[in-house]
């Protein structure tokens, strides 16, 4: 069975590209002919007009849909894109904001570390090889379809054992060989000096060198927004802050879903032939609405991550350090938004209660910091005072559903990949998975919807999202930041940020707000125009939507976000016409978000905006152990500069 699946992947990779593009164009043509909602763009002036939230609400109230997707995370947005791409009349609703769950709280890596390979070899499980090949194939697809939001991320594994070096290198070479054309770049060994050049704070005692492998970094929340806007461009109706209150079966293959608009408080019904439940940690809650007493399938775990200043790591490379002992943590550090994301401390949860991720536990943060500190030199100080933000994410693994009603009974072992379930009343539940499988999961779910509800008709019956450029990716190139600098007179760091976050839509962003180019904070490249663009073109409704999902500032520096709130609120209030009372509610909700979900106050201490006296220079006493290492790293740097070549750790870019 597993070998046949491997054969399917190889067969799919051999399909002629021209045939894919032809069928994809036919799907687009059919969609735009059928859809009453379109995106109108003028590339000459950079203007972009999308349907308003009110227009989407009107369509949701008065039209019947082929597919209704509940859940605006990676999988749910992927389902909306896939269904709309086939010409199905599609709706997408989300109880909070798009990517408000674990889809915006990932490690920022697609996960190509070879963990699947190690499990396959250790447990002799061919299924793991199939998952690994699928993941690597999807990684290439994400790089191709959204190059501005996905980029090659080199990772270093420091080696402290003489025998560990060849074993690790050999394992990753097998990984390279199996992945074949889906591999981004080949792994290789680097010297001790090269390792210290990128990570000067690493523990030097016994360091032999490092092994470099290549993963893909994804801007998860922005990727989700790009999927939403792509679905809108294909004719889908979308709405965030729309809570499901009841699911009612109708005669035939039609369902009626009762919803509540959390912005206005209005309640109404949505009719759809097929309903897909892609709600992540709320999966069991929606299944209970479909049929009371349905046994749970979620096996949730809670992961804690923190943001650190960039100087704790490398500006180009990430770090992966496997667990040193059975009770130790596997630690990774990934450069993201000019900061370092450190993870991960995972604990099991008995159940998922309420909406939103739990407040980060200071003990879990301390455990994570201690694990990272053990990888660093003894003279390096790392504590809560260095944490800029801390957050948690619920990883919703799934088990096979059982008929056991006793809560004390075991619910089964977790599945390796994802699960699709079709209930007796026709609810399609899509659970498990990750960013590396969202597109495949979406295609399988829409296939099941077409089959179970007879939606094929004259629509495209196969998924062609493999060659679909996402919103902002069309016409994008690596020289786009320079184009922004020349056309709009913005600094290079701002231009680079806009290119990385919005792609070619950056032209629309600058054109719609030519007078809003001021920075929101002197230490960050975020500008005022992004606030207006997010409200007009990305359905940002609240202050939290802006700071957490449209900008990533809340995850990078909670204290700096607190100082930016009044300025962001002023721009939003002017755009939306908020009265003083509404502004106070928005400010209170944003502050509560920073305290409850970003660790402000309990872990991250607010900083004063007033200028403080310069601190005395720390004594170098006790750091003599670093002198030889620093000298060696400097010599290595001078050597590669004198030769006029780039370091093996530099110039990797995208």
Secondary structure by P-SEA (a helix, b strand, c coil): caaaaaaaaaaaaaccaaaaaaaaaaaaaaaaaaccbbbbbcccccccccccaaaaaaaaacccccbbbccccaaaaaaaaaaaaaccbbbbbbcccccccccccccccccccaaaaaaaaacccaaaaaaaaaaaaaaaaaaaaccccbbbbbbbbbbccaaaaaaaaaaaaaaaaaaccccccccccccaaaaaaacccccccccccbbbbbbbbbaaaaaaaaaaaaaaaabbbbbccbbbcccccccccbbbbbbbcccccccbbbbbcbbbbccccaaaaaaaaaccccccccbbbbbbbbccccccccccbbbbbccccccccbbbbbbcccbbbbbbbbbbbccccccccccccaaaaaaaaaaaaaaccccccccccccccccccccccccccccccccccccccccccbbbbbcccbbbbbcccccccaaaaaaaaaaaaaaaacccccccccccccccccccccccccaaaaaaaaaccccaaaaaaaaaccccaaaaaaaacccccccccccccccaaaaaaaaccccccccccccccccccccccaaaaaaaaaaaaaaaaaaacccaaaaaaaaaaaaaaaaccccccccbbbbbcccccccccccccccccaaaaaaaaaaaaaaaaaaccccccccccc
